[in-house]
Amino acid sequence: VICYGRVNSPRQKDDLKRQLEQLERYAEKQNWKILKKYKDIGSGLNDQRAGLLRLIKDLPVLQPTYRLCTYPDRLARFGTTVIKTFCNIFSVDVCITEPLQTTQPVQEQLVQDVLALIYSFTGKLYRLRRKS
């Protein structure tokens, strides 16, 4: 098993630690051996996350059976199907330990996705302004 945790900002480091501990407990309950843990601090929209890229590069080498993640949005905000498909090519099942139980209408989910995009781009603009 390989584990992956992600948070949006450095202020959430405690949450990242809790995510990884939760994944360790889950793997332990299943009697699975953890080969490696990956973590990132950054937006789920960022496709250049070092931990996720290392994980993808390590898949053919480590050949895990499962890839653990706490929630679907910890993996990525969008494009999770591509990541899961890549994992499946190497016979790695993506296991979400806390699947979201949503009863929200599709429209509400779309609104949340748009807000996540706006929030992410607002943060990027703010960081650009701060650098100049």
Secondary structure as UniProt FT lines:
FT   STRAND          2..7
FT   HELIX           10..12
FT   HELIX           13..29
FT   TURN            30..31
FT   STRAND          36..41
FT   TURN            44..45
FT   TURN            47..48
FT   HELIX           50..62
FT   STRAND          66..69
FT   HELIX           72..75
FT   HELIX           80..89
FT   TURN            90..91
FT   STRAND          93..96
FT   HELIX           106..131
//
